[in-house]
Amino acid sequence: MRWLICLLIFFANPAAPAAVESPLTLDEAVERALQAAPQVSARSENAVAMQALATGAGRLPDPRLLLGIENLPVEGPDAWSTTSDFMTMRKVGVMQEFPAHEKRRLARERADAEAGIAVAELQAAKVLVAREAARAWIRCAISESAWQELAGLQPEFRLGADAARAAVASGRASTADAFAAETAAARVANRILDLQAEARMARVDLARWIGDDAGRPLGPMPDLDRLATPASVLLAEAGRHPELLSFDAKLVAARAEVDLARAGRRPDWSAELAYAKRGPAFSDMATLQFTVGLPLFAKNRQNPVIAARGAELRRVEAERESGIRMHDAELRATVIEWEQSGLQLARYDRELLPLARARSRAALAAYRAGSGDLRGTLEATEDEIELVIERAARAGKRGSAWAYLAYLEPLAAEPLHEERP
C-alpha cells in the first residue's frame, strides 16, 4: 500500500522533480544576458536598418513622369483651346537622371561602410554585455563563497566568547578579556553581514542582465587560470577587438565621403523623352533632349565641401589612433592584473590561509586547554578572517580581469533578419 501511495503521488505531480532548479552556469548566464539585453536588440535593429539602406545605395534615381501643355493660347478666339492653335501641344514624357558612375560607386562604398559601422557596434555591444554579465556572475560566486567561509568561522568566535566567560567565572581571565571576546564575535558578525550584503548586491547586478534567473543557485566557477585565447595572442591581435572594429569602418566611410566630395566636380546628366499631341489638323511631335550639369563654381561650392570632408577624415584618423592607444594600455594593464592576482591567490591558498588557519586553531585549542592567551587567540582568528576577506577581494579583481580577457574577441555572429510586412 505504501508503494502504491508513492506511485500515485509521483504520477499525480509529475512536475515535482522539475521544481528543483538547476545550477546557473557562467555560459548560460552570458547567453541569457545576450538574449535579454535591450542594447543588443537596439544595435541589432540598427544593423538591419543600415544593411537595408545599403541595398539601394548607388542605384539610378527613379525616372520622372512629365505631363503638361505647351503654347496654350490665353487670348483671342482660340483662348484656352488645346486643339485650335497649331503650336499648342499636350505633352507626356519621361525623364531619367544619370549621376556619374564614380559617384554611384562611392555611394555604395559609403553605405556599405555605414552598415559595417552598425555591425561593428553590434559586436561591441554583445561583447560588453557578455563581459559585464560574466563579471556579475563571478562577483556573485566569489562573494557568496567568502560569505559562507566566514560564516563557518563564526561558531569558533562564539566558542571563544563562551570560553572567555567561563574563564572569568573561574577567575582565570579578566572581565576585559570577556568583553574583548564578545567584541570580536560581534565584529565577525558584522563582517558576515557585509559579505552577505555584497552577495545580495551581486545578485541584483546579475538580475539586471538575466532577470529572474539570477535567483538560481550558481554552477561551478570556471577555471580563471586559463584563457581560450592566450594573453600573448590577445595583445598581438588587439586591432581585431570589437572596441576598435568600428573605427576601421568609420575610416572607410570618411574616405568615401572625401572621394564623393571630389566627385562633385564631375557633371551629371539626364535624358528626357516626350511625346506631344496637337490638334486633329496638325501632326504630333516627339522630343529627345539631354541636360548636363556645369560645376563651374567649384571654388565656392565643391571645394569647401571637399575641405570639410578632409577635416572629418583627419578627425576619424586621430580618434582611431587615440582609441588604439587607450585600448592597448587598458589591455596590457588587465593582463598584468590577471597574472599578478593569480600569483597572489596561489600564495593565499598555498601559504597564507593554511598557516593562518593552523595558527588560529592551535591558539584556540591552547586557550581551551588553559595554556594559551585569549588576546593571542583573538588576534590569530582575526588574522584568518582578514585573510579570507583579502582573498575574496583579490579573487574579485582576478575574476573581473579574466572576464575582460575572456570576452575580448568578437562573438559568433548571428544572421540579421529584416522584418517584412
C-alpha positions as CSV (number, residue, x, y, z in Angstrom):
1,M,0.0,0.0,0.0
2,R,2.9,2.4,0.8
3,W,4.5,1.8,-2.6
4,L,1.1,2.3,-4.3
5,I,0.6,5.6,-2.5
6,C,4.1,6.8,-3.5
7,L,3.4,5.9,-7.1
8,L,0.1,7.8,-7.0
9,I,1.8,10.9,-5.6
10,F,4.6,10.7,-8.2
11,F,2.2,10.5,-11.2
12,A,-0.2,13.0,-9.7
13,N,2.6,15.6,-9.6
14,P,4.9,14.9,-12.5
15,A,6.3,18.4,-12.3
16,A,7.7,17.9,-8.8
17,P,11.2,16.7,-10.0
18,A,11.4,19.7,-12.3
19,A,10.8,22.1,-9.4
20,V,14.4,21.7,-8.3
21,E,16.3,24.5,-10.0
22,S,19.4,23.5,-12.0
23,P,22.6,25.4,-11.3
24,L,23.1,28.6,-13.3
25,T,26.4,28.2,-15.1
26,L,28.5,31.2,-16.4
27,D,28.0,30.3,-20.0
28,E,24.2,30.1,-19.5
29,A,24.2,33.5,-17.7
30,V,26.1,35.1,-20.6
31,E,23.8,33.5,-23.2
32,R,20.7,34.7,-21.4
33,A,22.1,38.2,-21.0
34,L,22.8,38.4,-24.7
35,Q,19.2,37.4,-25.4
36,A,17.6,39.8,-23.0
37,A,19.9,42.9,-23.2
38,P,18.0,45.9,-24.8
39,Q,21.2,47.5,-26.0
40,V,22.0,44.4,-28.1
41,S,18.4,44.5,-29.6
42,A,18.8,48.2,-30.4
43,R,22.2,47.7,-32.1
44,S,20.8,44.7,-34.0
45,E,17.9,46.7,-35.3
46,N,20.3,49.5,-36.3
47,A,22.5,47.0,-38.2
48,V,19.4,45.6,-40.0
49,A,18.4,49.2,-41.0
50,M,21.8,50.1,-42.3
51,Q,22.1,46.9,-44.3
52,A,18.7,47.6,-45.8
53,L,19.7,51.1,-46.8
54,A,22.9,49.8,-48.3
55,T,20.8,47.7,-50.7
56,G,19.5,50.7,-52.6
57,A,22.7,52.8,-52.4
58,G,24.4,53.8,-55.6
59,R,21.4,53.0,-57.9
60,L,20.0,55.2,-60.5
61,P,17.3,57.6,-59.3
62,D,13.7,56.8,-60.1
63,P,12.6,58.1,-63.5
64,R,10.2,61.1,-63.6
65,L,6.9,61.4,-65.5
66,L,6.4,64.6,-67.4
67,L,2.8,65.9,-68.1
68,G,2.0,69.3,-69.4
69,I,0.6,71.6,-72.0
70,E,2.8,73.9,-74.1
71,N,1.9,77.0,-76.0
72,L,-1.7,77.2,-74.8
73,P,-3.3,80.4,-76.1
74,V,-4.8,82.7,-73.5
75,E,-6.3,85.5,-75.7
76,G,-8.3,85.8,-78.9
77,P,-10.9,83.5,-80.3
78,D,-8.7,80.3,-79.5
79,A,-8.2,81.2,-75.9
80,W,-7.8,78.2,-73.7
81,S,-8.3,75.8,-76.6
82,T,-5.9,72.8,-76.7
83,T,-6.7,71.9,-80.4
84,S,-7.2,75.1,-82.3
85,D,-3.7,76.6,-82.5
86,F,-1.0,74.6,-84.3
87,M,1.6,75.4,-81.6
88,T,-0.4,74.0,-78.7
89,M,0.7,70.6,-77.6
90,R,-0.4,68.2,-74.9
91,K,2.8,66.7,-73.7
92,V,3.7,63.4,-71.9
93,G,7.2,62.1,-71.3
94,V,9.7,60.5,-69.1
95,M,13.0,61.9,-67.7
96,Q,15.9,60.0,-66.2
97,E,18.9,61.4,-64.3
98,F,22.2,59.7,-64.7
99,P,24.7,60.6,-61.9
100,A,28.3,59.9,-62.7
101,H,29.3,56.2,-62.4
102,E,32.0,57.1,-60.0
103,K,29.5,58.9,-57.7
104,R,27.3,55.9,-57.6
105,R,30.2,53.5,-56.9
106,L,31.3,55.7,-54.0
107,A,27.8,56.0,-52.6
108,R,27.7,52.2,-52.5
109,E,31.0,52.1,-50.7
110,R,29.8,54.7,-48.2
111,A,26.6,52.8,-47.5
112,D,28.5,49.5,-47.1
113,A,30.9,51.2,-44.7
114,E,27.9,52.6,-42.6
115,A,26.5,49.1,-42.5
116,G,29.9,47.9,-41.3
117,I,29.9,50.5,-38.6
118,A,26.5,49.2,-37.4
119,V,27.6,45.6,-37.4
120,A,30.8,46.5,-35.5
121,E,28.8,48.5,-32.9
122,L,26.6,45.4,-32.5
123,Q,29.6,43.2,-31.9
124,A,30.9,45.7,-29.4
125,A,27.6,45.8,-27.6
126,K,27.5,42.0,-27.4
127,V,31.0,41.8,-26.0
128,L,30.2,44.5,-23.4
129,V,27.0,42.7,-22.3
130,A,28.8,39.3,-22.2
131,R,31.7,40.7,-20.2
132,E,29.5,42.6,-17.7
133,A,27.2,39.6,-17.2
134,A,30.3,37.4,-16.6
135,R,31.7,39.9,-14.1
136,A,28.4,40.0,-12.2
137,W,28.2,36.1,-12.1
138,I,31.8,35.8,-10.9
139,R,31.4,38.6,-8.3
140,C,28.3,36.8,-7.1
141,A,30.0,33.4,-6.9
142,I,33.1,34.8,-5.1
143,S,31.1,36.9,-2.6
144,E,28.8,34.0,-1.7
145,S,31.8,31.7,-1.3
146,A,33.6,34.1,1.0
147,W,30.4,34.7,3.0
148,Q,29.9,31.0,3.6
149,E,33.5,30.6,4.5
150,L,33.4,33.4,7.0
151,A,30.1,32.2,8.4
152,G,31.9,28.9,9.1
153,L,34.3,30.8,11.4
154,Q,31.6,32.4,13.4
155,P,31.0,29.4,15.7
156,E,34.6,29.4,16.7
157,F,34.4,33.0,17.8
158,R,31.2,32.2,19.7
159,L,33.0,29.3,21.4
160,G,35.9,31.7,22.2
161,A,33.5,34.2,23.8
162,D,31.8,31.4,25.8
163,A,35.2,30.1,26.9
164,A,36.2,33.7,28.0
165,R,33.0,34.0,30.1
166,A,33.8,30.6,31.7
167,A,37.3,31.7,32.4
168,V,36.1,34.9,34.0
169,A,33.7,32.9,36.2
170,S,36.5,30.7,37.3
171,G,38.9,33.6,37.9
172,R,41.3,32.6,35.2
173,A,40.6,35.6,33.0
174,S,39.6,39.2,33.4
175,T,36.3,40.9,32.5
176,A,38.2,42.9,29.9
177,D,39.1,39.6,28.2
178,A,35.5,38.6,28.1
179,F,34.5,41.9,26.6
180,A,37.2,41.6,24.0
181,A,36.0,38.2,23.0
182,E,32.4,39.5,22.7
183,T,33.6,42.4,20.6
184,A,35.5,40.1,18.3
185,A,32.4,37.9,17.9
186,A,30.3,41.0,17.1
187,R,32.9,42.1,14.6
188,V,32.8,38.8,12.9
189,A,29.0,39.0,12.7
190,N,29.3,42.4,11.1
191,R,31.8,41.2,8.6
192,I,29.5,38.4,7.7
193,L,26.7,40.9,7.2
194,D,28.9,42.9,4.9
195,L,29.7,39.9,2.8
196,Q,26.1,38.9,2.8
197,A,25.1,42.4,1.5
198,E,27.8,42.2,-1.1
199,A,26.4,38.8,-2.3
200,R,22.9,40.2,-2.4
201,M,24.0,43.3,-4.4
202,A,25.9,41.0,-6.7
203,R,22.6,39.0,-7.3
204,V,20.9,42.3,-8.0
205,D,23.6,43.2,-10.5
206,L,23.2,39.8,-12.1
207,A,19.4,40.2,-12.3
208,R,20.0,43.4,-14.3
209,W,21.3,41.2,-17.1
210,I,19.4,38.0,-16.8
211,G,16.2,38.8,-14.9
212,D,14.6,36.2,-12.6
213,D,17.2,33.5,-13.4
214,A,19.6,35.4,-11.1
215,G,17.9,33.8,-8.1
216,R,19.0,30.3,-9.1
217,P,22.0,28.6,-7.4
218,L,25.2,29.1,-9.2
219,G,27.2,26.4,-11.0
220,P,30.9,25.7,-10.6
221,M,33.4,28.5,-11.1
222,P,35.3,28.5,-14.4
223,D,39.0,28.0,-14.4
224,L,40.2,31.5,-14.0
225,D,43.8,30.4,-14.6
226,R,43.2,29.6,-18.3
227,L,42.0,31.7,-21.3
228,A,40.6,30.3,-24.5
229,T,43.0,32.7,-26.4
230,P,46.4,33.2,-24.8
231,A,47.2,36.6,-23.4
232,S,50.1,37.0,-25.8
233,V,47.8,36.4,-28.8
234,L,45.3,38.9,-27.4
235,L,48.0,41.5,-27.2
236,A,49.3,40.8,-30.7
237,E,45.8,41.0,-32.3
238,A,44.4,44.0,-30.4
239,G,43.2,45.5,-33.7
240,R,40.6,42.7,-34.1
241,H,38.9,43.5,-30.8
242,P,35.3,44.9,-31.1
243,E,36.2,48.1,-29.4
244,L,38.3,49.1,-32.4
245,L,36.4,47.5,-35.3
246,S,34.0,50.4,-35.7
247,F,37.0,52.8,-36.1
248,D,38.1,50.9,-39.2
249,A,34.5,51.1,-40.7
250,K,34.3,54.8,-39.8
251,L,37.6,55.4,-41.6
252,V,36.3,53.7,-44.8
253,A,33.1,55.8,-44.6
254,A,35.1,59.0,-44.1
255,R,37.4,58.3,-47.1
256,A,34.3,57.5,-49.2
257,E,32.9,60.9,-48.2
258,V,36.1,62.7,-49.3
259,D,36.0,60.9,-52.7
260,L,32.3,61.7,-53.1
261,A,33.0,65.4,-52.4
262,R,35.8,65.4,-55.0
263,A,33.5,63.6,-57.5
264,G,31.1,66.5,-57.1
265,R,33.3,68.4,-59.6
266,R,32.2,66.0,-62.3
267,P,29.0,66.8,-64.1
268,D,25.9,64.7,-64.0
269,W,23.5,64.4,-66.9
270,S,19.9,63.5,-67.6
271,A,17.8,62.4,-70.7
272,E,14.2,63.4,-71.5
273,L,11.9,61.7,-74.0
274,A,8.5,63.3,-74.6
275,Y,5.5,62.9,-76.9
276,A,3.4,66.0,-77.8
277,K,-0.1,65.7,-79.3
278,R,-1.6,68.6,-81.2
279,G,-5.0,69.3,-82.7
280,P,-6.5,67.0,-85.3
281,A,-5.4,69.2,-88.2
282,F,-1.7,69.1,-87.1
283,S,0.9,66.4,-86.8
284,D,2.1,65.2,-83.4
285,M,5.6,65.9,-82.2
286,A,8.4,63.9,-80.3
287,T,11.2,65.4,-78.3
288,L,14.5,64.0,-77.1
289,Q,16.8,66.2,-75.1
290,F,19.8,65.9,-72.8
291,T,20.8,68.0,-69.8
292,V,24.4,68.3,-68.5
293,G,25.3,69.9,-65.2
294,L,28.0,72.6,-65.2
295,P,30.0,72.7,-62.0
296,L,31.7,75.9,-62.9
297,F,31.9,77.5,-59.4
298,A,33.9,74.8,-57.6
299,K,35.8,77.4,-55.5
300,N,32.6,78.4,-53.6
301,R,30.6,75.1,-53.8
302,Q,32.5,71.9,-54.2
303,N,35.9,72.9,-52.7
304,P,34.5,73.9,-49.3
305,V,32.8,70.5,-49.1
306,I,36.0,68.7,-50.0
307,A,37.8,70.6,-47.3
308,A,35.2,69.8,-44.7
309,R,35.2,66.1,-45.6
310,G,39.0,66.1,-45.4
311,A,38.9,67.6,-41.9
312,E,36.4,64.9,-40.9
313,L,38.7,62.2,-42.2
314,R,41.6,63.5,-40.2
315,R,39.4,63.6,-37.1
316,V,38.4,60.0,-37.5
317,E,42.1,59.0,-38.0
318,A,43.1,60.9,-34.8
319,E,40.2,59.3,-32.8
320,R,41.2,55.9,-34.1
321,E,44.8,56.4,-33.0
322,S,43.6,57.6,-29.6
323,G,41.3,54.6,-29.3
324,I,44.1,52.1,-30.2
325,R,46.4,53.6,-27.6
326,M,43.8,53.6,-24.9
327,H,42.7,50.1,-25.7
328,D,46.3,48.8,-25.8
329,A,47.1,50.4,-22.4
330,E,43.9,49.0,-20.8
331,L,44.5,45.6,-22.3
332,R,48.1,45.4,-21.0
333,A,47.1,46.6,-17.5
334,T,44.3,44.0,-17.4
335,V,46.8,41.2,-18.4
336,I,49.1,42.4,-15.6
337,E,46.2,42.4,-13.1
338,W,45.2,38.9,-14.2
339,E,48.7,37.5,-14.0
340,Q,49.7,39.1,-10.7
341,S,46.4,38.4,-8.9
342,G,46.8,34.7,-10.0
343,L,50.2,34.6,-8.3
344,Q,48.8,36.3,-5.2
345,L,45.8,33.9,-5.0
346,A,48.1,30.9,-5.3
347,R,50.1,32.2,-2.3
348,Y,46.9,32.8,-0.3
349,D,45.8,29.2,-1.0
350,R,49.2,27.6,-0.6
351,E,50.7,29.5,2.3
352,L,48.9,32.4,3.9
353,L,45.4,30.8,4.6
354,P,46.7,27.4,5.7
355,L,49.2,29.0,8.0
356,A,46.6,31.4,9.5
357,R,44.1,28.6,9.9
358,A,46.6,26.4,11.6
359,R,47.7,29.2,13.9
360,S,44.1,30.1,14.9
361,R,43.2,26.5,15.6
362,A,46.3,26.0,17.6
363,A,45.8,29.2,19.6
364,L,42.1,28.3,20.3
365,A,43.0,24.8,21.4
366,A,45.8,26.1,23.7
367,Y,43.4,28.6,25.2
368,R,40.8,26.0,25.9
369,A,43.4,23.8,27.5
370,G,44.4,26.6,29.8
371,S,47.9,27.2,28.4
372,G,47.1,30.0,25.9
373,D,46.4,33.7,25.9
374,L,43.0,35.0,25.0
375,R,44.3,38.0,23.2
376,G,46.6,36.0,21.1
377,T,43.8,33.6,20.3
378,L,41.6,36.5,19.2
379,E,44.4,38.1,17.1
380,A,45.1,34.8,15.4
381,T,41.4,34.3,14.4
382,E,41.0,37.9,13.3
383,D,44.1,37.5,11.1
384,E,42.4,34.5,9.5
385,I,39.2,36.4,8.9
386,E,41.2,39.3,7.3
387,L,43.0,36.9,5.0
388,V,39.6,35.4,3.9
389,I,38.3,38.9,3.1
390,E,41.5,39.9,1.4
391,R,41.5,36.8,-0.7
392,A,37.9,37.4,-1.7
393,A,38.8,40.9,-2.8
394,R,41.8,39.7,-4.8
395,A,39.7,36.9,-6.4
396,G,37.1,39.5,-7.4
397,K,39.8,41.6,-9.2
398,R,41.1,38.5,-10.9
399,G,37.6,37.4,-11.9
400,S,36.9,40.9,-13.4
401,A,40.2,40.8,-15.3
402,W,39.5,37.3,-16.6
403,A,36.1,38.3,-17.8
404,Y,37.6,41.2,-19.7
405,L,40.1,39.0,-21.4
406,A,37.8,36.0,-22.0
407,Y,35.2,38.2,-23.7
408,L,37.6,40.4,-25.7
409,E,37.2,38.9,-29.2
410,P,34.2,39.2,-31.4
411,L,31.4,36.7,-30.5
412,A,29.9,34.3,-33.1
413,A,27.9,36.5,-35.5
414,E,24.2,35.7,-35.8
415,P,22.3,36.4,-39.1
416,L,20.4,39.6,-39.1
417,H,16.8,39.2,-40.0
418,E,14.9,42.1,-41.5
419,E,11.2,42.2,-40.7
420,R,9.0,42.3,-43.8
421,P,5.3,43.1,-43.9
